[in-house]
């Protein structure tokens, strides 16, 4: 019997297969998709209210995945790496992630972690870094991204964003929320990032 979690993994994989980018193709080819399912209790977050808007904004190739997230949002285990003490209530109410597979995800994988990140409108995710290499694919546009010493740059939906190991990076959303697919590999898959920036970063 196909479960809602199998459907999530299937749509996640199908979207990745549609991305025509060498880095993504390499990452997908290295994933062993025969992953054991893990029983996790659902956990919802305030940021899930942004999924309806994300479903409106998502590009055609991502629609099946994003619509499933919006429709079944309360069935999955959403998490947060940070607390209100780190960034304040506004950030925490507009931030969360769903690990599809990894050391904490609905499917167990000790080699690579992947899932989806939500940031609400007008949110700054300040400079941070981690050991794992990270590949992001924003599924909504309108968010500015920065990496290393460069300035903020607007990224479109479907554009691949690559962060090498321990390179600082940051995001700031505009009037629309960010929903982004991520892949972590080559480092601790549940590491809390080292924060080097502030919430005021880039505002002024």
N, C-alpha and C positions, 0 to 999 in steps of 0.2 A: 504494500500500500504506500502510495506517495503521500508524505506528510507536508505540512506547510513549510517545514524547515528544508525538506528536499526541494520544494518549489523555490524557496529563497535561494538556495545554493545553485539550482539550475538556472535561474534568471540572472544571478550574479555572474556565473560562468559564461552564459550566452552573451551578456553585454561585453565582458572582457574580450570575448572572441571577435566582437565586431570592431574593436579598436585597432586601427591600422598604424601601429607604432612599434618600432623594433624593440624598445625596452620592455613594453608591455607583452609583446609576443614572447620574448625570452622568459619573462617572469611567469607567464601562464604555462609555457612548455615545461617549466621546472616543477610545477605544482603536481603532487600526487592527489588526484581528485577522489580517490577511493578512501575517504576519511571517515572514521567512526563518528557517529552522532553522539552528542553529549546531552544529557537531560538537564535543562536549565529552567528555572522558574521565570515566568515573564516579569519584567521590571520596566515600568514606564517613567518618563521624565517630562518636565514642562516643555522642553524644546520640541517635542513631537507635534506640537500645534503648528509648526512650520512645514510639516510634510505636505499639507494640502497645496500650499503655494509652490513648493518644490515640484510637486507632480504637474502643476500647470506649466512650469518653466522648463522641465526636463526635455532634452532633445529626443527625437523619435526613437533612436536606437535604445535609449535608456528608459523609455516609457514603461515597458512591462515590469522592470525592476522597481522603479520609483512608485508606480501605482500599487504594486504589491505591498511595499513598505507602508504606504499611506493607508491602505485598506486593512492591513493586518498588524498595524503598529503596536497594538496592545498585547500581541501574542509573543513578542520577542523580548530578549533580555538586553535592554539598553544600559550603558554604563557611563561613568565619568571618572577620569583619572585625577581630576582636581576637586577641591572643595571650595566652599564659600570663603574660607580663610585665605585661600590662594589669590582669588581674583574678585571676590565680592558676589553679591546675590544676582546682580543683573547678568553677569557672565554665566553663572551656573544655571540660571533659568533659561538660558539661550544656547546651551552647549550639551552635547552628548554624542555617544558613538554606539554603534552596533557591530560587534565582532562576529562576522559570519563564520570564520574559522581561524584557529590559532590556539594559544594556550588557555584562553578564556572563552572561546567562541562556541557556537552551537555545533560546530564540528571540530574535532581535536586535530591539531597539527602543531608539532614542536619545531618546525623548520621555517614556516612562513605564516604570517597573520594578515588577514584582510577583512575589510568591512566598510562601514560608511560613517562619515562624520557629519553632524549638523551644527551650524552656527546660525543664530538668528540675525535679523537685520541690525545694522549699526553696532557691530561687535568687533572689538580688536582682540585677536589672539596674538599676544606679543611674542617677540623673538624667543625661540626655544630651540633646543637641539637634543638629539639622542643618538645612540650608537648605531641603531638599525638604519639601513638605507630605506628610503621611503619614496614610493611612487603614488602620486595623487592624480585622480581624474575628476575635476569638478563636473557635477551633473547639472549645475545651475551656473549662470554667468553673473557678472556684476560684482564679483569679489576681487579685491586687489591682493596680490601676493608679493612677497619679497624674499630674497635669499642672499645670504652672505652680507656684503657691503653695498649691494645694489639698492635702488629705490623700489617703491611699490609699483607693480605692473598689473594692469587688468588682464585677467584670464577669462577665456570664453569656455562655455560648456563643451566638454569633450577634449579640451586641450590637456596634454600630459605635462605634469609638473614633477620634476625629479629632484629630490633632496639627498645628497650623498651623506655618508656617515658623519655625524657630529658637525654638520654645517647648520648655522643659525638660519631660521626661517620664520616668517610671520604672515598672518592674513588679517585683512579687515574687510568686513562686509559693508555694503551700501544699503539701499532701500529694500533689497530682497535677501532672503536667507541663502546660505550656502549648504548644499548637500554635495558631498564629495566622496568618491570611492577611494580607498587607500589600500596599499600593499606595503607591509613591513617585512624586511628580510635581512639576514646577516648581522643580527644583534639580538639583545634581550627583547623578547616579543611583548613583554608587559611592563617595560621600563617607564617610569614617570619621567617626563622630559625635564631637562635642566632649563630653567627660565632665566633669560638674560635681559629681557626687555620689560616694558611697563605698559599698563593699559592706556596710557596717554600717547603711546608711540604712534607717530604719524598724524596725530590730530593737532589742529592748531590753526 
